[in-house]
Amino acid sequence: MRALLEEVERLRKENALLKRSCGDLLNNFNELSNRLFDVDETLKKVAKVFPSEDEMESLEWLLKK
């Protein structure tokens, strides 16, 4: 009986560690998602600075530069 209680206690501790690890992993994924969103927004802003591919191929745009 004592061995069973010790095993239950060990499993409870392991379960708590796994829950904490899963929570940390979820937080890391959320942080990564937020960073990727920021990068995406920054890239959108940068892309607006450059002309479209059609504009770059046009003679007018080339002459302006």
ZIFENQUI-V502082 format. One line per field, one symbol per residue. ss: DSSP state (h for helix, s for strand, l for the rest). phi: phi as a letter, one per 40 degrees, with the letter a starting at -180 (. if undefined). psi: psi as a letter, one per 30 degrees, with the letter a starting at -180 (. if undefined). A space follows every 50 residues. Layout:
ss->???
phi->???
psi->???
This chain:
ss->lhhhhhhhhhhhhhhhhhhhhhhhhhhhhhhhhhhhhhhhhhhhhhhhhl llhhhhhlhhhhhhl
phi->.ccccccccccccccccccccccccccccccccccccccccccccccccc cccccccccdccccc
psi->eeeeeeeeeeeeeeeeeeeeeeeeeeeeeeeeeeeeeeeeeeeeeeefek lleeeffkeeeeee.
